[in-house]
Amino acid sequence: MIRGLIGTGLAGLGIVGGVAAIHYSDNGSATVTVKNHGVTRTVKLRGAGGPTYSCPVGTVSKLRPVDILSGRIKLTIHDVERKLKPLKARYPGGTAPGAVVRYYNGLVRRDRRLVRAFNDSVAQHNRIIRTDCTKDR
């Protein structure tokens, strides 16, 4: 897994680790479950109610690692944003001690990189669908 993260430029982002599984529902959404150090976390990946596709056998095996990565990234984004929220509330005017400002700015940079990585993983998911599947009427 580490080699895959380095190859995608995600190694420095501290993506949520642990054993992951994914469940696809009939409506096209996916639920990613990650268990790490006895703590189980879940996140849903949903489509925007767009078109449906018919895919050949084997497409899910291509999508699974991409979607699990998307779920890990989304959980990490939740973690970062949970750290940002109290800082925004405590310093609503944007004036804070230097150390807090540096910490906050680091979190914002990390959040932006994570959002970019999430969008890239969604784009990769969509490329697989476009390449392997046919659009339903």
C-alpha positions in Angstrom: 0.0 0.0 0.0 2.8 2.4 0.8 4.3 2.0 -2.7 0.9 2.8 -4.2 0.6 6.0 -2.1 4.1 7.1 -3.1 3.3 6.6 -6.8 0.3 8.8 -6.6 2.0 11.5 -4.5 -0.1 10.9 -1.4 2.6 9.6 0.9 3.0 13.0 2.7 -0.7 13.5 3.3 -1.2 11.0 6.2 -4.1 9.1 4.6 -6.2 7.1 7.0 -4.7 3.6 7.3 -5.9 0.2 8.4 -7.8 -2.7 6.9 -10.4 -1.5 4.4 -13.4 -3.0 2.7 -16.0 -1.7 0.3 -19.6 -2.5 -0.3 -21.5 -1.4 -3.4 -25.2 -0.9 -3.2 -27.7 -1.2 -6.1 -28.1 2.6 -6.4 -24.5 3.0 -7.3 -23.2 4.3 -4.0 -20.4 2.7 -2.1 -19.6 2.4 1.6 -16.0 2.2 2.6 -15.2 0.8 6.0 -11.7 1.2 7.5 -10.7 -0.6 10.7 -7.5 0.7 12.3 -6.3 -0.1 15.9 -9.8 -1.4 16.8 -11.7 1.7 15.6 -14.0 1.2 12.7 -14.9 4.2 10.5 -17.2 4.3 7.5 -17.8 6.8 4.8 -20.2 6.8 1.8 -19.2 7.6 -1.7 -22.2 8.6 -3.7 -22.9 9.5 -7.3 -24.8 12.6 -8.1 -27.8 10.8 -9.5 -26.4 10.8 -12.9 -26.5 8.2 -15.7 -26.3 4.4 -15.0 -23.9 2.1 -16.7 -23.7 -1.6 -17.6 -20.2 -2.9 -16.9 -18.5 -6.2 -17.8 -17.3 -8.7 -15.2 -14.0 -7.5 -13.8 -14.8 -3.8 -13.7 -15.6 -3.9 -10.0 -12.1 -5.3 -9.3 -10.6 -2.3 -11.2 -12.8 0.1 -9.3 -12.4 -1.4 -5.8 -8.8 -0.1 -5.0 -9.6 3.4 -6.5 -12.8 3.6 -4.5 -11.2 2.4 -1.3 -8.5 5.1 -1.7 -11.3 7.7 -2.3 -12.9 6.6 1.0 -9.6 6.8 2.9 -9.0 10.3 1.5 -12.5 11.4 2.4 -12.1 10.2 6.0 -8.8 12.1 6.2 -10.5 15.2 4.9 -13.1 14.8 7.7 -10.2 14.6 10.2 -8.5 17.7 8.9 -11.7 19.7 8.8 -12.6 18.6 12.3 -9.3 20.3 13.4 -10.0 23.4 11.4 -13.5 24.0 12.7 -12.6 24.9 16.4 -9.8 27.2 15.2 -12.2 29.1 13.0 -14.6 29.4 15.9 -12.0 30.5 18.4 -10.4 33.1 16.1 -13.4 34.4 14.0 -11.6 37.6 13.0 -8.6 35.7 11.7 -6.3 37.2 14.3 -4.4 34.5 16.2 -1.0 33.9 17.7 1.8 33.1 15.2 2.0 29.4 16.1 -1.8 29.0 15.7 -1.6 30.8 12.3 1.2 28.4 11.1 -0.7 25.4 12.3 -4.0 26.6 10.7 -2.3 27.4 7.4 -0.6 23.9 7.4 -4.0 22.3 7.9 -5.5 24.4 5.1 -2.7 23.4 2.7 -3.2 19.7 3.7 -6.9 20.0 3.2 -6.4 21.5 -0.3 -4.0 18.7 -1.3 -6.4 16.1 0.0 -9.4 17.6 -1.9 -7.2 17.6 -5.1 -6.3 13.9 -4.4 -9.9 13.0 -3.8 -11.0 14.7 -7.1 -8.2 12.9 -8.9 -9.4 9.5 -7.5 -13.0 10.3 -8.6 -11.7 11.2 -12.0 -9.8 7.9 -12.2 -13.0 6.1 -11.2 -14.9 7.9 -13.9 -12.2 7.0 -16.5 -12.6 3.3 -15.7 -16.4 3.6 -16.1 -16.1 5.4 -19.4 -13.5 3.0 -20.7 -15.1 -0.3 -19.6 -18.8 0.3 -19.4 -21.7 1.3 -21.6 -24.2 3.9 -20.7 -27.7 2.7 -20.0 -30.7 4.5 -21.6 
